[in-house]
Amino acid sequence: VGCAPKKTAEPETTKSLVLYYSQTGTTKAVAEEIHKLTGADIELVVAQVPYDGTYSETIERCQKEREAGEFALIEPLKSDLNNYDTIYVGYPVWFGTFARPMETMIKSIDLSGKKVIPFCTFGSGGLNTTSDDLRRKFPQAEVLEGYGVRTARIGRMPKEIDTFMKRNGYIQGEV
């Protein structure tokens, strides 16, 4: 026994998931960029009844759902969140909070013990409030610095997200 080679600890591996909802493709573009930079698995949250109307129709539907206290029905996730250490949570901001399908998803999962990195797209803001909402919803998770991009600036997103990911140590590289 004294002459046996000393066992070394297995290197710790982490697994990440980009979990997002996108109505128009803007949030999808950010999700795909994060997926490309990190190699994380990726999954789209799918509304059972799509929000595929015009902007005005979506606003009207959301207002009715909010007033009635209804949540959007979503398809079950294919990913087992227990298999991931880090979850990138992406969503468009509607009415100052998560898009309705993401509200449903967030309400129905537990991210205790996970690192959660929010990212969002918006017309007028919402990263700070939604990040705070995630911290309240998942007090046993580590909600890290998030990324938000105004839809009008989406063309700058690839460079911004690369800088954001490196600056926060989510990927390696120099800023």
N, C-alpha and C positions, 0 to 999 in steps of 0.2 A: 504494500500500500504506500509506503514511504517513497518508493521509486516510481510510482505511477505519475504520468504527466499531469500537471496541474490543469484543471478544467478552467477555461475562461468563460466568462459570461457571454451568452448569445447577444449579438448586437440588437438593440431595441429597434423595432420597426414600427412605423406608424402608418396608418392608412387614412386617407382623406376622401371626402365626398363633397362634390358641388351639388347642392340641392336647391333648385330654383323654380320660380314661376315666371312666365313671360307671356304677355298678351300679344304684343306687337312685334316681338323679336329683339327689342332693345336690351332687355335684361338677359336674354339668351346670348347676345353677343358678348356681354361681360362674363357670363358663366363659361362660355366656350374659351374665352381668353384665359381665365383662371385655370380651366381644365388643361389647356395647352401648356401653360407655364409650370403647373405643378404635377401633371400626370395623374391627378385625382380622378376617381370615378365621377360620373356625372349622371344626375337624374332630374327630369322635369316633373314638377307637380302638375297634374292634369285635372282640370275642372270637369266634372261629369257633364255639366251643361256649360259649354264654352262661353266666354265673354268675347264674342266675336262681332259685336255691333259697332256702330260708330262711337266716337267719343261721347256724344250726348246720350246715346242709348246705354252705354256702360255706366255713365254717371247716374242716370235715372234708375237703372237696375240696382246699383249699389246703394243708392239712397233708400229704395224700397226695402232691400234686404236689411240694412242697418236699422231702419225704423221698426221693422218686424222682429228684430233680434235673430234673424236667420243667418246661417253660415253657408257658404258655398259647399256643395258636395264635391269631394275629390276622389279620384281613383286611389286604391291602396298603393303604397310605396312598394317598389320592387326590391329596393335595397333594405338590408337589415342594418339599422343604425347601430346596433351593438357591435358591428364589425369595424367601426370607424372611431378614430381618436379625434379627428378634426373634421368639422362640418362647416363648409362655406354655405351660408344661407342667403339666397338672393331673391329679390322681389322688386316690383315697381311699387312706388308709394302712391296710394290712393287715399284721399281725405286725410292726409297726415299720418297714415299708418300703413300696415302691410296690405297688399292687394287681397281681396276677399279669399281666394283659394289658399294663400299663404297663412292667413289668419286661422283657417280651418286646420291646416297642417300643423302649425305651431301649437295650436290648442290640443292637438291629439298625440303629440310625441313627448318623450322625455330625453333631454340632452344632458342629464346629470353626468358629471365627470368628463365631459367633452370640451374641447376647445371649439368655440363657435366664432366664426369670422363673418360678420354680416356684409352684404354688398347690396346696393340698391340703385335704381334709376328713378328720376323724378323730374317734374316740371318746375317745382318751386321749393323743394327741400324735403327733409325727412330722415336723414341718416341718424342724426343725434337722437331724435325722439324714438325711432324704431330700435336703435341699439339699446337705449334705456329700457324699452319695453321687453326686449329679449333678456336683459339682465334680471328684470323683475319676474319674468315667466320662468327662467331657468337659473335660480339662485345657486344651484349646485354645479353649474357650468361656468367655464371661464370664457366670458364674452370679450373678445379682443377688439382691437382697433379695426374699424370697418372702412369700406370704400363706397362713396356715392358719386354718381355722375349725373349731371343735368342732361336730359335727352338732347338738348340743343348742342351739347359738346361731345356727343358720342364718337365723333370722328377722332377725337384726341384720346379716347379711352385706352387703346392698346399701349401707348407710351406711358400714360398716367398709371395704369394698373401695374405695369412692369416696375415703375419707380416705387409705387405703393407697396408692392409685394417685397421688393428688396429692402426698402427702408425699414419695414416692420419685421424683417427676418423670416418671412413666410417662404421665401425662396432665396437662394444664394446669389450673390452678385454685388457689384458696386453701383452706387447711385451716382 
